Amino acid sequence: MQSVERLKGIDVFVAAAAAGSFTAAAERLSLTSSAVGKSIARLEARLGTRLFERTTRRLRLTDAGAAFHRICVRVLEELESAERVLAADAAEPSGRLRVDLPATFGRLKVMPLLLQFVSQHAAVQPYVSFTDRFVDVVDDGIDVAVRIGGADTWPANLGHRFLGTERLVFCASPAYLGLRGVPESLDDLAGHDAVAYGRADGSVSPWRTGGADAPAERRMVESRLVVGDGESQLDAVVAGLGIAPLATWLADGHLAAGRLVPILPQLDADGLPLHIVWPLSKQLLPKVDRLVDHLARHLQIR
């Protein structure tokens, strides 16, 4: 039997099970009661089993009918989902688009890509927020979020795509190193000024160290200056106020221009992971699907 033959009568069967009678199902499907009854009879004959127990008052699924009904419902849902995907592929992204980005990374790396996306899709109306706080994507009505860091596990109602891990490099300005000397080891850092990153709750992020010759670890340091913004931390290091491990996506331009000098390469370490996150309930919307694909193709963290 061809696969298409197996689909015949399934919609009528599911409608009859939901309605509880051939007459009610016929009204929903704009058919006659006789047509519904004949369709069910043909389906039962093809399957070689009874699907309904028929009484004068109501239809009731047999055990075999209940098992078959669960499968049929799933098949119809998958067909409907496939149709939505095809419709989404054909539709032009449009409407209000809520995007949440980490403050510094969002401004420097994501916004140029987002502006490019908006210029290509004139019907999209973006609303962009910047925060280093992990917002609740679903409860806050966010369509797409970019996150650096976060939990290793994700809620079942969120889609997510891993894009890589940032690389941390210890940096200082030439002026600072000329005045204070170049540290040669992790222990040498105790005699230097540290520029640390402060979290919104008032705590200070530990320094991450690693490398081939040293196991990955986190170390709390005494800080000369604590700032709660990545660009400000970078500015403080460029200004000669101390040493900090900086993400390469943030510091590369200053390193290339000589305004910063990499030090202690044996302590270079992986930092935080980068993800794109979106509600699964919205992933078939063209504006969400296309933006996720656009960012995944072009966004780089290292």
C-alpha positions as CSV (number, residue, x, y, z in Angstrom):
1,M,0.0,0.0,0.0
2,Q,1.3,3.4,-0.9
3,S,2.0,5.9,1.9
4,V,-0.6,8.3,0.6
5,E,-3.3,5.6,1.0
6,R,-2.6,5.3,4.7
7,L,-3.5,9.0,5.2
8,K,-7.0,8.5,3.8
9,G,-9.7,8.8,6.5
10,I,-7.4,9.8,9.3
11,D,-8.8,13.4,9.5
12,V,-12.3,12.0,9.6
13,F,-11.4,9.5,12.2
14,V,-9.8,12.1,14.5
15,A,-12.7,14.5,14.0
16,A,-15.2,11.7,14.9
17,A,-13.2,10.8,18.0
18,A,-13.2,14.4,19.1
19,A,-16.8,15.1,18.4
20,G,-18.1,11.9,19.9
21,S,-20.6,11.1,17.0
22,F,-20.6,10.8,13.3
23,T,-23.3,13.6,13.0
24,A,-21.2,16.1,15.0
25,A,-18.1,15.2,13.0
26,A,-20.0,15.6,9.7
27,E,-21.1,19.1,10.7
28,R,-17.5,20.1,11.5
29,L,-16.2,18.6,8.2
30,S,-19.1,19.8,6.1
31,L,-19.9,16.2,5.1
32,T,-22.9,14.0,5.5
33,S,-23.2,11.5,8.4
34,S,-23.3,8.7,5.9
35,A,-20.0,9.9,4.3
36,V,-18.3,10.0,7.7
37,G,-19.6,6.5,8.6
38,K,-18.4,5.0,5.3
39,S,-15.0,6.6,5.7
40,I,-14.6,5.1,9.2
41,A,-15.8,1.7,7.9
42,R,-13.3,1.7,5.1
43,L,-10.5,2.7,7.6
44,E,-11.5,-0.1,9.9
45,A,-11.6,-2.6,7.0
46,R,-8.2,-1.5,5.9
47,L,-6.7,-1.8,9.4
48,G,-8.6,-5.1,10.2
49,T,-9.8,-3.9,13.6
50,R,-12.6,-1.9,15.1
51,L,-11.8,1.6,16.1
52,F,-15.1,2.6,17.8
53,E,-17.6,1.0,20.1
54,R,-20.9,2.3,18.8
55,T,-23.9,2.9,21.0
56,T,-27.1,4.7,20.4
57,R,-25.9,7.6,22.5
58,R,-22.2,8.0,21.8
59,L,-19.1,6.7,20.1
60,R,-16.3,5.3,22.3
61,L,-12.8,4.4,21.1
62,T,-11.7,0.8,21.5
63,D,-8.3,0.1,23.0
64,A,-6.9,-0.3,19.5
65,G,-8.7,2.9,18.4
66,A,-7.3,4.9,21.3
67,A,-3.7,3.8,20.5
68,F,-4.3,4.5,16.8
69,H,-5.8,7.9,17.7
70,R,-2.7,9.0,19.6
71,I,-0.6,8.3,16.6
72,C,-2.9,10.0,14.1
73,V,-3.1,13.1,16.2
74,R,0.7,13.3,16.3
75,V,0.9,12.7,12.5
76,L,-1.6,15.5,11.8
77,E,0.3,17.9,14.2
78,E,3.5,17.2,12.4
79,L,1.9,17.8,9.0
80,E,0.5,21.1,10.3
81,S,3.9,22.0,11.6
82,A,5.5,21.2,8.3
83,E,3.0,23.5,6.5
84,R,3.8,26.3,9.0
85,V,7.5,25.9,8.2
86,L,6.9,26.1,4.5
87,A,4.7,29.2,4.9
88,A,7.3,30.8,7.1
89,D,10.0,30.2,4.5
90,A,7.9,32.0,1.9
91,A,6.8,34.9,4.1
92,E,8.7,38.1,4.5
93,P,9.8,39.0,8.1
94,S,7.6,41.7,9.5
95,G,6.3,43.2,12.7
96,R,7.8,44.3,16.0
97,L,10.9,42.4,16.9
98,R,12.1,42.4,20.5
99,V,15.8,41.8,20.8
100,D,17.9,41.7,24.0
101,L,21.7,42.0,23.9
102,P,24.6,42.0,26.4
103,A,25.6,45.6,26.8
104,T,29.1,45.9,25.5
105,F,29.2,42.9,23.2
106,G,25.8,43.9,21.9
107,R,26.8,47.4,20.9
108,L,30.1,46.4,19.4
109,K,29.4,43.1,17.7
110,V,25.7,42.4,17.4
111,M,24.3,45.8,16.5
112,P,26.1,46.1,13.1
113,L,24.6,42.7,12.1
114,L,21.2,43.7,13.4
115,L,21.2,47.0,11.4
116,Q,22.2,45.0,8.4
117,F,19.3,42.6,8.9
118,V,16.9,45.5,9.4
119,S,18.1,47.2,6.2
120,Q,17.3,44.0,4.3
121,H,13.8,43.6,5.8
122,A,12.1,46.9,5.8
123,A,8.9,45.5,7.4
124,V,10.6,44.6,10.6
125,Q,10.3,47.0,13.5
126,P,13.1,46.3,16.0
127,Y,13.0,47.1,19.7
128,V,16.5,46.5,21.2
129,S,17.4,46.4,24.8
130,F,20.9,46.2,26.3
131,T,21.5,44.5,29.6
132,D,24.0,42.2,31.2
133,R,21.2,40.8,33.4
134,F,19.8,37.5,32.2
135,V,16.2,38.5,31.3
136,D,13.4,35.9,31.2
137,V,13.1,35.6,27.5
138,V,9.5,34.2,27.6
139,D,8.0,36.2,30.4
140,D,9.6,39.5,29.1
141,G,8.3,38.9,25.6
142,I,11.7,38.7,24.0
143,D,11.9,37.3,20.4
144,V,15.6,36.8,20.2
145,A,18.4,37.2,22.8
146,V,22.1,37.0,22.6
147,R,23.8,35.8,25.8
148,I,27.3,35.5,27.0
149,G,27.5,33.0,29.9
150,G,24.6,31.4,31.7
151,A,23.6,28.0,32.8
152,D,24.8,24.8,31.1
153,T,21.2,23.6,30.8
154,W,18.3,25.4,29.2
155,P,14.6,25.4,29.9
156,A,12.5,23.1,27.6
157,N,10.6,26.1,26.2
158,L,13.8,27.8,24.8
159,G,15.7,27.2,21.6
160,H,19.4,28.0,21.7
161,R,22.4,27.9,19.4
162,F,26.0,27.7,20.7
163,L,28.3,30.1,18.7
164,G,31.6,29.6,20.5
165,T,33.6,30.7,23.6
166,E,35.4,33.9,24.1
167,R,39.2,33.9,24.7
168,L,40.7,35.9,27.6
169,V,44.1,37.5,27.2
170,F,46.0,39.4,30.0
171,C,46.7,42.9,28.9
172,A,48.3,46.1,30.1
173,S,49.3,49.4,28.5
174,P,52.9,50.1,27.4
175,A,53.0,53.0,29.8
176,Y,51.9,50.8,32.8
177,L,54.4,48.1,32.0
178,G,57.2,50.7,31.5
179,L,56.5,52.0,35.0
180,R,55.7,48.8,36.9
181,G,57.6,46.1,34.9
182,V,56.3,43.0,33.1
183,P,54.9,40.2,35.3
184,E,56.3,36.8,34.4
185,S,54.0,34.5,36.4
186,L,50.7,34.3,38.0
187,D,52.3,35.0,41.4
188,D,53.9,38.2,40.0
189,L,50.4,39.6,39.6
190,A,50.0,40.0,43.3
191,G,52.4,43.0,43.1
192,H,50.4,44.7,40.3
193,D,47.3,46.8,40.1
194,A,44.2,44.9,38.9
195,V,41.2,46.3,37.0
196,A,38.3,44.0,37.8
197,Y,34.8,43.6,36.4
198,G,32.0,44.2,38.9
199,R,28.6,42.5,38.7
200,A,25.3,44.2,39.2
201,D,24.9,42.6,42.6
202,G,28.1,44.2,43.9
203,S,30.3,41.1,43.6
204,V,33.5,41.0,41.6
205,S,34.2,38.5,38.9
206,P,37.2,36.3,39.6
207,W,40.0,36.2,37.1
208,R,40.0,33.1,34.9
209,T,43.4,31.6,34.1
210,G,44.4,28.5,32.1
211,G,46.7,27.4,29.3
212,A,48.6,24.3,28.4
213,D,51.0,24.6,31.4
214,A,48.4,25.4,34.1
215,P,45.0,24.0,34.9
216,A,42.0,26.2,34.4
217,E,41.1,28.0,37.6
218,R,39.4,31.1,39.0
219,R,41.3,33.5,41.3
220,M,40.0,36.4,43.3
221,V,42.3,39.4,43.2
222,E,42.7,42.7,45.1
223,S,41.6,45.4,42.7
224,R,42.6,49.0,42.3
225,L,39.5,49.6,40.3
226,V,36.2,47.8,39.8
227,V,33.9,48.7,36.9
228,G,30.6,47.2,35.8
229,D,31.0,47.7,32.1
230,G,33.4,46.0,29.7
231,E,34.2,49.0,27.6
232,S,35.0,51.0,30.8
233,Q,37.3,48.2,32.0
234,L,39.1,48.3,28.7
235,D,39.4,52.1,28.9
236,A,40.9,51.8,32.3
237,V,43.5,49.3,31.2
238,V,44.4,51.4,28.1
239,A,44.7,54.5,30.4
240,G,47.4,52.6,32.4
241,L,45.5,52.0,35.6
242,G,46.4,48.3,35.7
243,I,46.2,44.8,34.3
244,A,43.1,42.8,33.3
245,P,42.2,39.6,31.4
246,L,40.2,40.9,28.5
247,A,38.2,39.1,25.9
248,T,39.9,39.2,22.5
249,W,36.7,40.4,20.8
250,L,36.9,43.5,23.0
251,A,40.7,44.1,23.0
252,D,41.8,43.1,19.6
253,G,41.7,46.6,18.0
254,H,43.9,48.1,20.9
255,L,46.3,45.1,20.7
256,A,46.8,45.6,17.0
257,A,47.3,49.3,17.4
258,G,49.9,48.9,20.2
259,R,47.8,50.6,22.8
260,L,47.7,47.4,24.7
261,V,50.3,44.7,25.2
262,P,49.5,41.0,25.8
263,I,51.3,39.5,28.8
264,L,51.5,36.1,30.5
265,P,50.4,34.1,27.4
266,Q,50.7,30.9,29.4
267,L,47.6,32.1,31.4
268,D,45.4,32.7,28.4
269,A,42.0,31.0,29.1
270,D,38.6,30.3,27.7
271,G,36.0,32.7,29.0
272,L,32.2,32.5,28.7
273,P,30.2,30.8,26.0
274,L,28.1,32.7,23.5
275,H,24.5,31.6,22.7
276,I,21.6,32.9,20.6
277,V,18.3,32.2,22.5
278,W,14.7,32.3,21.5
279,P,11.3,31.0,22.6
280,L,10.4,27.8,20.9
281,S,6.9,29.0,20.5
282,K,8.2,31.8,18.2
283,Q,10.8,30.0,16.2
284,L,8.6,29.5,13.1
285,L,7.9,33.2,12.9
286,P,9.8,34.5,9.9
287,K,11.3,37.5,11.8
288,V,12.7,35.1,14.5
289,D,13.8,32.4,12.2
290,R,15.6,34.7,9.8
291,L,17.3,36.8,12.5
292,V,18.6,33.7,14.3
293,D,20.0,32.4,11.0
294,H,21.6,35.8,10.2
295,L,23.3,36.1,13.5
296,A,24.4,32.5,13.6
297,R,26.1,32.9,10.1
298,H,27.9,36.1,10.9
299,L,28.4,36.5,14.7
300,Q,31.9,35.6,15.9
301,I,33.2,35.8,19.5
302,R,36.9,34.9,19.2
